[in-house]
């Protein structure tokens, strides 16, 4: 039944993304702000954020366990689907990416920048000084966002159920929504730890869903390196698994100078297709686990 729940959640979530609806970041932000304002004078310790994430994780796990104990499986599955729909999703990105691709095709890089500026992390906005750097920053942000809001949640759900899925998604929310900017760095370290295995599984999936020979040649020797961050692994793996210099604007412009204005849209489509195929591989893997009786 886990496979059916996850499939329904993915379908519903994709439809909501297209309508730019139901974004869980707002819920996390309000949840964190309520408790961060309870203490006057001084900042709350970093452990407080982790505890605030543990509370909904434990409550959701307890609710599912209680419902299944009393043989209310249907309600439990509906609740699991609802929670997964809330946890996943990247609403707003589709419109921004479409506008960005259209501006790129017109050659209006300034307009392209304004369309995706809010999608980039603050640290990346000042470094995207050229079209090439801007596009790489956007690609990296898109890969990281989809990984955290789809693949990381899926991994947590399969391994530990809804409770673990809520917890890992909450850690990501801490790195983005916690009111104290200085404390976010500590939460980012925790998010890197919980992402260590899932991002490497996704990297391998990129090889399966894309150019396996390129992935084996460029990524496989360094995939287990402890110094690699989640962002590094995602962008390097996607670049190796994609053909046609989809994530190498410098080489693309040198080989296909006449098609430069189409590079932005073509590159984004290639990345989205790779992510979609990778999710299909994960769904097939989950189906095999269900058939084997492991999940």
C-alpha positions as CSV (number, residue, x, y, z in Angstrom):
1,X,0.0,0.0,0.0
2,X,3.0,2.3,0.5
3,X,3.5,2.4,-3.3
4,X,-0.2,3.4,-3.9
5,X,0.0,6.1,-1.2
6,X,3.2,7.5,-2.7
7,X,1.9,7.5,-6.2
8,X,-1.3,9.3,-5.3
9,X,0.6,11.8,-3.3
10,X,3.0,12.5,-6.2
11,X,0.1,12.9,-8.7
12,X,-1.8,15.3,-6.4
13,X,1.3,17.2,-5.6
14,X,2.3,17.7,-9.2
15,X,-1.2,19.1,-10.0
16,X,-0.9,21.5,-7.0
17,X,2.5,22.6,-8.2
18,X,1.1,23.5,-11.5
19,X,-1.6,25.6,-9.8
20,X,1.0,27.1,-7.4
21,X,-1.0,25.9,-4.4
22,X,-0.5,24.5,-0.9
23,X,3.1,25.3,0.1
24,X,4.2,23.8,3.4
25,X,7.0,26.3,3.9
26,X,4.5,28.8,5.1
27,X,3.3,26.3,7.8
28,X,6.9,25.6,8.9
29,X,7.7,29.3,9.1
30,X,4.6,30.1,11.3
31,X,5.4,27.1,13.5
32,X,9.0,28.2,14.1
33,X,8.0,31.9,14.6
34,X,5.4,31.2,17.3
35,X,8.0,29.5,19.5
36,X,10.9,31.7,18.6
37,X,9.0,34.7,20.0
38,X,8.1,33.0,23.3
39,X,11.5,33.7,24.8
40,X,12.2,37.4,25.4
41,X,15.8,38.5,25.5
42,X,18.4,36.2,23.9
43,X,18.1,33.6,21.3
44,X,16.7,30.1,21.6
45,X,19.3,27.3,21.5
46,X,19.7,25.4,18.2
47,X,18.3,22.3,19.9
48,X,14.9,24.0,20.1
49,X,14.5,23.9,16.4
50,X,15.2,20.2,16.3
51,X,12.7,19.6,19.1
52,X,10.1,21.6,17.1
53,X,10.6,19.3,14.2
54,X,10.5,16.2,16.3
55,X,7.0,17.1,17.7
56,X,5.1,17.0,14.4
57,X,7.2,14.0,13.3
58,X,6.3,12.0,16.4
59,X,2.7,13.1,16.4
60,X,2.2,12.0,12.8
61,X,3.9,8.7,13.4
62,X,1.8,8.1,16.5
63,X,-1.4,9.0,14.7
64,X,-0.7,6.5,11.9
65,X,0.3,3.8,14.3
66,X,-2.9,4.3,16.4
67,X,-5.1,4.3,13.4
68,X,-3.6,1.0,12.1
69,X,-3.7,-0.5,15.6
70,X,-7.5,0.0,15.7
71,X,-7.8,-1.4,12.1
72,X,-8.6,2.0,10.6
73,X,-6.2,1.4,7.7
74,X,-8.1,3.4,5.2
75,X,-8.1,6.5,7.3
76,X,-4.4,5.9,8.1
77,X,-3.6,5.7,4.3
78,X,-5.6,8.9,3.6
79,X,-3.7,10.7,6.4
80,X,-0.3,9.5,5.0
81,X,-1.2,10.8,1.6
82,X,-2.3,14.1,3.0
83,X,0.9,14.5,5.0
84,X,3.1,13.6,2.0
85,X,1.3,16.1,-0.2
86,X,2.0,18.8,2.3
87,X,5.7,17.8,2.7
88,X,6.4,17.6,-1.1
89,X,6.1,20.2,-3.8
90,X,7.8,23.1,-5.5
91,X,4.9,25.4,-6.4
92,X,5.8,28.6,-8.2
93,X,8.8,27.2,-10.0
94,X,7.1,26.2,-13.2
95,X,5.9,29.7,-14.0
96,X,9.3,31.2,-13.1
97,X,11.2,28.7,-15.2
98,X,8.9,29.2,-18.2
99,X,9.3,32.9,-18.0
100,X,13.1,32.5,-17.6
101,X,13.4,30.3,-20.7
102,X,11.3,32.8,-22.8
103,X,13.4,35.7,-21.7
104,X,16.6,33.7,-22.5
105,X,15.3,32.9,-26.0
106,X,14.7,36.6,-26.5
107,X,18.3,37.3,-25.4
108,X,17.0,39.5,-22.5
109,X,19.2,38.2,-19.7
110,X,18.2,41.0,-17.3
111,X,14.5,39.9,-17.6
112,X,15.6,36.3,-17.2
113,X,17.5,37.3,-14.0
114,X,14.4,39.0,-12.5
115,X,12.2,36.0,-13.2
116,X,14.4,33.6,-11.2
117,X,16.1,35.9,-8.7
118,X,13.8,34.8,-5.8
119,X,14.4,31.1,-6.6
120,X,18.1,31.5,-5.9
121,X,19.7,31.3,-2.4
122,X,20.8,34.7,-1.2
123,X,24.5,33.7,-1.4
124,X,24.1,32.9,-5.1
125,X,22.4,36.1,-6.2
126,X,25.6,38.2,-6.2
127,X,27.7,35.6,-8.0
128,X,25.4,35.2,-11.0
129,X,27.1,38.0,-12.9
130,X,27.0,36.4,-16.3
131,X,24.4,34.3,-18.2
132,X,26.5,31.2,-17.8
133,X,26.9,31.7,-14.0
134,X,23.2,32.6,-13.7
135,X,22.1,29.5,-15.4
136,X,24.4,27.2,-13.4
137,X,23.2,28.8,-10.2
138,X,19.5,28.3,-11.2
139,X,20.2,24.7,-12.2
140,X,21.9,24.0,-8.9
141,X,19.0,25.6,-7.0
142,X,16.4,23.6,-8.9
143,X,18.2,20.3,-8.4
144,X,18.6,20.9,-4.7
145,X,15.1,22.1,-4.2
146,X,13.5,19.1,-6.0
147,X,15.8,16.7,-4.2
148,X,14.8,18.1,-0.8
149,X,11.1,18.4,-1.5
150,X,10.6,15.2,-3.4
151,X,13.4,12.6,-3.2
152,X,14.5,13.3,0.4
153,X,10.9,13.0,1.6
154,X,10.4,9.9,-0.5
155,X,13.5,8.3,1.0
156,X,12.4,9.1,4.5
157,X,8.9,7.7,3.9
158,X,10.2,4.4,2.5
159,X,12.8,4.0,5.2
160,X,11.0,5.2,8.3
161,X,7.4,6.0,7.4
162,X,5.6,9.3,7.6
163,X,7.3,10.2,10.9
164,X,10.8,10.2,9.4
165,X,9.6,11.9,6.2
166,X,8.2,14.8,8.4
167,X,11.5,14.9,10.4
168,X,13.8,15.2,7.4
169,X,11.6,17.7,5.7
170,X,11.5,19.7,8.9
171,X,15.3,19.8,9.1
172,X,15.3,21.3,5.6
173,X,12.7,23.8,6.7
174,X,15.0,24.8,9.6
175,X,17.8,25.7,7.1
176,X,15.4,28.0,5.2
177,X,12.8,29.2,7.6
178,X,14.3,29.5,11.1
179,X,14.2,33.2,12.2
180,X,17.8,33.3,13.3
181,X,20.1,33.4,10.3
182,X,23.2,32.5,12.3
183,X,21.6,29.3,13.6
184,X,20.6,28.1,10.2
185,X,24.2,27.1,9.4
186,X,24.0,24.5,12.2
187,X,20.8,23.2,10.8
188,X,22.4,23.1,7.4
189,X,25.0,20.7,8.8
190,X,22.3,18.4,10.1
191,X,20.5,18.5,6.8
192,X,23.7,17.5,5.1
193,X,24.1,14.5,7.4
194,X,20.5,13.2,6.7
195,X,21.0,13.8,3.0
196,X,24.3,11.9,2.8
197,X,22.8,8.5,1.7
198,X,19.7,9.8,-0.2
199,X,21.7,12.2,-2.4
200,X,24.1,9.4,-3.4
201,X,21.3,7.1,-4.2
202,X,19.8,9.8,-6.4
203,X,23.3,10.3,-8.0
204,X,23.3,6.6,-8.9
205,X,19.8,7.0,-10.2
206,X,20.9,9.9,-12.5
207,X,23.4,7.4,-14.0
208,X,20.7,4.8,-14.6
209,X,18.2,7.4,-16.0
210,X,20.7,9.2,-18.1
211,X,24.2,8.7,-19.6
212,X,25.5,5.8,-17.6
213,X,28.9,5.7,-19.3
214,X,29.4,9.4,-18.6
215,X,28.3,9.0,-15.0
216,X,30.6,6.0,-14.4
217,X,33.6,7.9,-15.9
218,X,33.1,11.2,-14.1
219,X,31.2,10.7,-10.9
220,X,31.6,7.1,-9.7
221,X,35.2,7.5,-8.6
222,X,34.4,10.4,-6.2
223,X,30.8,9.7,-5.2
224,X,31.7,8.4,-1.8
225,X,34.0,11.3,-1.0
226,X,33.0,12.7,2.4
227,X,34.0,16.2,1.4
228,X,31.3,16.4,-1.3
229,X,28.3,18.5,-0.4
230,X,24.8,17.7,-1.5
231,X,24.9,20.5,-4.1
232,X,28.2,19.3,-5.5
233,X,27.0,15.8,-6.0
234,X,23.7,16.8,-7.6
235,X,25.2,19.2,-10.1
236,X,28.2,17.0,-11.0
237,X,26.0,13.9,-11.3
238,X,23.4,15.7,-13.4
239,X,26.1,17.2,-15.7
240,X,27.7,13.7,-16.2
241,X,24.4,12.0,-16.8
242,X,23.2,14.6,-19.4
243,X,24.4,14.7,-23.0
244,X,24.6,17.7,-25.3
245,X,26.4,19.9,-22.8
246,X,23.1,20.6,-21.1
247,X,24.8,21.8,-17.9
248,X,28.0,23.2,-19.6
249,X,27.0,26.6,-21.1
250,X,30.7,27.3,-22.0
251,X,31.1,24.2,-24.2
252,X,27.6,24.5,-25.6
253,X,28.2,28.1,-26.8
254,X,31.5,27.0,-28.4
255,X,30.0,24.0,-30.2
256,X,26.6,25.4,-31.0
257,X,27.0,29.2,-31.2
258,X,24.0,29.6,-33.4
259,X,21.7,27.9,-30.9
260,X,22.8,29.9,-27.8
261,X,19.4,31.6,-27.4
262,X,17.8,28.2,-27.0
263,X,20.2,26.9,-24.5
264,X,18.3,28.1,-21.4
265,X,15.1,26.4,-22.2
266,X,16.7,23.3,-23.6
267,X,18.9,22.9,-20.5
268,X,16.0,23.2,-18.1
269,X,14.0,20.7,-20.1
270,X,16.9,18.2,-20.0
271,X,17.2,18.6,-16.2
272,X,13.5,18.3,-15.6
273,X,13.3,15.2,-17.8
274,X,16.3,13.7,-15.9
275,X,14.5,14.3,-12.6
276,X,11.3,12.9,-13.9
277,X,13.0,9.7,-15.1
278,X,14.8,9.4,-11.8
279,X,11.6,9.6,-9.9
280,X,10.2,6.8,-12.2
281,X,13.3,4.7,-11.3
282,X,12.6,5.3,-7.6
283,X,8.9,4.3,-8.1
284,X,10.0,1.1,-9.9
285,X,12.5,0.4,-7.1
286,X,9.7,0.9,-4.5
287,X,7.5,-1.5,-6.4
288,X,10.2,-4.1,-6.3
289,X,10.6,-3.6,-2.5
290,X,6.8,-4.0,-2.1
291,X,6.8,-7.2,-4.2
292,X,9.7,-8.6,-2.2
293,X,7.8,-7.9,1.0
294,X,10.4,-5.5,2.4
295,X,8.1,-2.4,2.5
